[in-house]
């Protein structure tokens, strides 16, 4: 497995015959590279639910491609085929509620099918599903490249940059969002060190972010999540940048649990706090963060570290996967449509739509 420049890491692809997905199991990284062969909608849905693939853009891409490959085994009868696709859309939509990119990808498939003639044959419908999935994946790659260029100048020339969770190539179809900006900034000649918060309880920062940056020869140090404030106070960290799973109209951001804490610490220490995400992560239908659904995950993710239990038998835990960072704690949101203040999102959208018309 290698990093392939602007294309990031190829961590999912359709099988040679187009009937399954080959997926790098992120749960096994960094110690082992395990490839899964996902055939059928249920296998894809379970891979999303169980975090074999994670990261908002990657979830949407894998769901779309997974449906397109699974549809190769659907009925040859057009009416039955459409019913099976609708059932698959419902199953995939039920996997993880917070990341909006999943629903964007599924909605693209719904709209593509709705535009087809009722008497379209299954061969053309299968081809349409694959074309739609491939277009979504390509768009995500391009969005990663563009937003990375847009944000690179915002990061410091030297010092330390903190990131939380994994918002890299493994979380997208391209070079990443927050890590894409970091990669682009390093490409400009900036020589900061990256501090990767370990990101309890699933350690995406320690396992995935550190692994990606090591592949790219970017200086990276893993810190426990509770070290960030102390390092800011010592003047070691000069900025923070994270990804996002959903951004509301007012600029509130849902991201991995612990992001809010990082933003509060940045505000106290007068450091910039950036969010990097493709425009598909912006959900203008939601007025604020209070409307974003937050996924609660299984308590065993906190009870256990590997096979070893770390909590007493009769003690409960809380395990929300995400938190909400209020817009007023965010310095800027970096997207493929440009960089703006959180309170400018709606205006930014309207300006873009006007020029696209």
JOHUDA-V16571 format. One line per field, one symbol per residue. ss: DSSP state (H for helix, E for strand, - for the rest). psi: psi as a letter, one per 20 degrees, with the letter a starting at -180 (. if undefined). Layout:
# JOHUDA-V16571
ss: ???
psi: ???
This chain:
# JOHUDA-V16571
ss: ----HHH----EEE------EEEE----------EEEE--HHHHHHHHH------HHHHHHHHHHHHHHHHHH----HHHHHHHHHHHHHHHH------HHHHHHHHHHHHHHH-------HHHHHHHHHHHHHHHHHHHHHHHHHHHHHHH-------EEEEE----HHH------HHHHHHHHHH-----EEEEE------HHHHHHHHHHHH----EEEE-HHHHHHHHH-----EEEE---EEE----EEEE--HHHHHHHHHH---EEEEE--HHHEE-----HHH----E---HHHHEE--EE----------E-EEEE-HHH--EEEE--EEE-HHHHHHHHHHHHHHH-
psi: pqpmchibpnjqqqrhjjjrppppoihiqihqoppqoooqghggghhghjkhprpghhggghgghgghghihjrqipgghghghggggggghhjgpigohhghgghhhgghghhiqqhjprhghgghgggggghhggghgghgggghgghihihqqhacqppqpaolbhijaicireghgggghghhijqlrqpoophmqiikhghggghgghghjkpppppqqhjiggghghijhpirqpraqhpprhjiqpprppiggggggggghjlqqoqppqqhiipnihphrhiippppprphhhhhqocippjqqhjprrpmphrrpoqhiipgqporijaprqhijgghgghgghghh.
